[in-house]
């Protein structure tokens, strides 16, 4: 059952299809495909301890608890029955700041609030700013802001960048993982900006599956506990996407 569930995940299915296409070029006999498929499953199982959040799409989102800037405790399970947006962001990251400076995230926050969508900001461990300086970049009176001081939440969700968005549907299933919009891919989309997060929220509000459940987040590198040590923030350039 576990293997069937794992293989049904969209990202795993995509990797599996790519894997099988390579196998076909090597040998097309049914026996050959079965052998390579078994190898694929074994390789996948050895990596399940470090799967990215993309591979959890369609599965139950892991519960967590954290304290906001006022010291109030928040559990993901407190928002059962609601659509929940988890936004990894950092005042130390120019990409995160840009989305606030241009009004994109403020507009999304307002839209979410009007539609009873819960929104939680998660700020990874600060490297250069003091807590007081960091608070100046937010509006804690209007937002739930959790400081991920020990990077426990970043590790739990395999968050890789700030900004990065995870959206959980009303059934508690992880339905979207990726970028806020297609800014990093602007040149590749003929100048048409695709609002990934807004589209995903609209799909869930309408009772539909998210049309584009996985996109590639870009921004400043987040070092969670499964990743090697390194100074933060490091910029992941959009051109590398």
N, C-alpha and C positions, 0 to 999 in steps of 0.2 A: 504493500500500500504506500509506504514512504517513497519508494522508487517511482511509482506511478504518479504520485503527487508532484514529486520533484521534476519529472520529465514533462509534466503538463504545464509548467511555468513558461510564460511567453519567451523570456530571455533564454531559458534552457532549450526550448524548442528551436529557437533561431540558431543557437550554437550547434545543436544536434543536426539540423538540416545542412549547415555549412560543413560539418564534419563528414556527413554521409556523402555530400557532393564530392569531397576530396577522395573518399573511399572508392566511389564509383570510377574515378579516373585510374585508380590502382587495380581494382578488380571488381567485376560486376556480378560475380556468381553469388547466389543466396548465402552460401556457406561463408564466403568472404565477408559479406555484409554483416552477418550475424556475429562473426568473430570481432570485427571492428566495433560493432555496436556494443558488445559486451565490454570491450576495452574502454569505450567512451563512458559507460556507466561506472566502471571501476575508478576511472580517473576523476569523474565527477564526485563520487562518494568520498574520495580522499581529500576533496577540497571543500566539503560542506561546512567545515568550521570557519572558513574565511570567505564565504559567498558574499557578493555585494548585495545591496538591498534590491537591485534590479531582479535578482533571482528569487526574491521573496514575493514578487508581484503575484497577486491571486491567492496569497496565503494570509493567515491571521497576522496582523501587525503586532509586534512584540509590545507588551505593556511596559510602562516605566513610571517612575515618579521623580519629581524634581521640585525645587523651591524657586519661586519667582523673586523679584527684587524686593518685595515687601515681606518675604519670609513665608508666604503661603505655600502649602504643599499642593501639587497638581499631579494627578494620575491620569494616564490616557484613558483608563476605564471610566473615569468621571464623565467622559463625553460619549458614552455608549449611546448609539442611536443617532449620532450626529456625524456629518462629514467633518473631518478634522484635517487641517493643513499644518504641517510641521515645516517651519522655515529655518534652515540653518543660515545664519548671517553673522557678520562680525564688523564692528566699527573700525577695525584695523585693516579691513579689506577694501580697496578702492572700488572693486566690482559691486560689493554690497552697498557701499555708500552711494554709488551712481544710481542704483535702482531706487534709492530713497530720494536723492537729489532731484531726479527727473519726475518724481511723483508716481512711478509705476507701482511700487509696493504699497504706498498709501492708498492708491486707488483700488488695488486688489483687497486690501484690508477692509475698506469701506464696503466694497461689494460683498465680501464674505459676511460681514456683520449684518447687512441688510437681508441676507438669505439664511441667517442662522447657521452659518458655517463657522466652526471654532478654528481659531488661528493661534498657534503657539510658536513664538520665536525662541530658538535655541542658539545660544552664543557659546562657541567653543572657548576653551581656556585662553585667557588674554595673555599676550606676550609682551606688549609694550605699553599699553594704556593702563591706567589705574581704573578701579571700578567706578570711581566718581567721574572720570573722564569718559568712560564708556557709556554711562547712564545719560550723559549729555547728548548722545547721538540717538537716543530713543525717547519714547513717550510712555513711560511705565504706567501712567495712570490709565491709558487706553489699551495697553497690550499686555499679554502674558509673556513675560521674558524670563527664560530659565538659563542661568549660567551653568554651562557644562564644565565645571572646574576640573574634574578628573577625567574628562572625555569619555565617561561611561556611556552617555547617550549616543555620542558620535560613533563609538565602537559598536553599540547595539544595532544601529541602523547602517553601519558601514558608510557613514557620511564621508565624502571625499573632498568637497569644496564648500566655500561660502561665496555666493549664495547657492543653496540647493533646496529643492522642494520635495516633500513626500506628502501624498494625499491619501487619506484613509476613508473608505466609504462608510455608509451607515451600518453596515454589518461588521465593521471592524477589520475589513480586508484592505491590504495595501493595494491601491489602485493606480497610483502614479508615482514615478520617481524621475527626477531630472531637473532641467533648467526652468527658469521663470518664463523665458520666451526664447525666440530664435536669434537674439542679438548676435551671438557668436557665429551664426551661420548666415548672416544678413546677405553677404555677397552670393551665397550659394542658393538663396531663395528668391533671386531676381528682385531684391529690394523689398520683398513683402515680409513684414514682421509677423511671425506666428505666435500668438499669445498662449503658449502651451498650458500654463497654469489656469488661466481663465477658461480655456476650452475644456480642460479636465473637470473643473468645478461645474461648468454648465452641463457636461455630459452626466455627471453624477446627480445633479439637481433634477435633471429630466428623467432619471431612472435608466440611463443608458450606460453601457460599458464605455470606459474611456477610449476614445478613438486612437490616441497616440500615448500609450501608457509608459513608454520609456523614451527619454531623450537624454542627451549627454550634458550634464551640468558643467559649467566652466566658472573659473574664478580663482580664489586663493586656496591653496592646499590645506586640508585639515589632517593633522596627524592623529589618527585614533590609535588605540592600544595595539592594533594588529599591524601597524605600519612602522617603518624604521624612523628613528629619531631624525629631526631636522628642524632648522629654524623656521618659524612662521612669521608672517605669511609668505608663501612662495606663490608666484603668479603662474597659473596654467593659462597660457595664451590662447585666445579664441582661434587663432590660425592653426593650432595643433589639433583642433577638434576633427 
